[in-house]
Amino acid sequence: MAFDVRCTHAGVPSALSGGSLKCPAHGSIFDPESGQVIRGPAVEPLKSYRTIETDGEIRILIS
């Protein structure tokens, strides 16, 4: 699974901080393993994409 790290509240890229993904704009925090909101103001999880491994490369499936 891969995630779009743009905050679902403000669209600002979140950054890994202390084991979670944190949005610098308004402080939303997301779980880096599930994309779920840990703390708002965001209410929607991060957008996720399925991934596959092919010939040693990880590919993101976008549909």
TORSE-954404 format. One record per residue (C-alpha): x, y, z; residue in three letters. Coordinates in steps of 0.02 Angstrom, whole numbers, plus 50000, padded with zeros to 5 digits. Layout:
<pts>
X Y Z Ala;
...
</pts>
This chain:
<pts>
50000 50000 50000 Met;
50061 50175 49958 Ala;
49986 50339 50015 Phe;
49966 50512 49943 Asp;
50039 50613 50087 Val;
49940 50771 50047 Arg;
49832 50812 50197 Cys;
49648 50780 50160 Thr;
49604 50940 50253 His;
49719 51068 50174 Ala;
49811 50977 50034 Gly;
49980 51017 50110 Val;
50110 50877 50103 Pro;
50128 50788 50269 Ser;
50299 50738 50334 Ala;
50355 50592 50439 Leu;
50381 50654 50617 Ser;
50399 50546 50772 Gly;
50325 50392 50691 Gly;
50173 50477 50613 Ser;
50134 50587 50463 Leu;
50102 50766 50517 Lys;
50030 50908 50414 Cys;
50127 51069 50448 Pro;
49980 51181 50400 Ala;
49850 51139 50533 His;
49924 50994 50632 Gly;
49826 50845 50566 Ser;
49914 50681 50606 Ile;
49898 50520 50506 Phe;
49951 50341 50539 Asp;
50091 50301 50414 Pro;
50040 50117 50404 Glu;
49852 50138 50375 Ser;
49832 50320 50320 Gly;
49695 50342 50451 Gln;
49674 50507 50542 Val;
49747 50505 50717 Ile;
49710 50688 50753 Arg;
49615 50818 50651 Gly;
49560 50939 50589 Pro;
49566 50815 50442 Ala;
49424 50688 50448 Val;
49463 50585 50292 Glu;
49608 50461 50284 Pro;
49751 50485 50161 Leu;
49714 50423 49986 Lys;
49789 50250 49964 Ser;
49849 50153 49813 Tyr;
49879 49968 49789 Arg;
50056 49916 49752 Thr;
50135 49763 49672 Ile;
50313 49702 49659 Glu;
50372 49657 49485 Thr;
50549 49602 49448 Asp;
50613 49680 49610 Gly;
50526 49847 49579 Glu;
50378 49912 49678 Ile;
50243 49984 49566 Arg;
50095 50090 49617 Ile;
49931 50043 49535 Leu;
49832 50199 49493 Ile;
49658 50175 49425 Ser;
</pts>
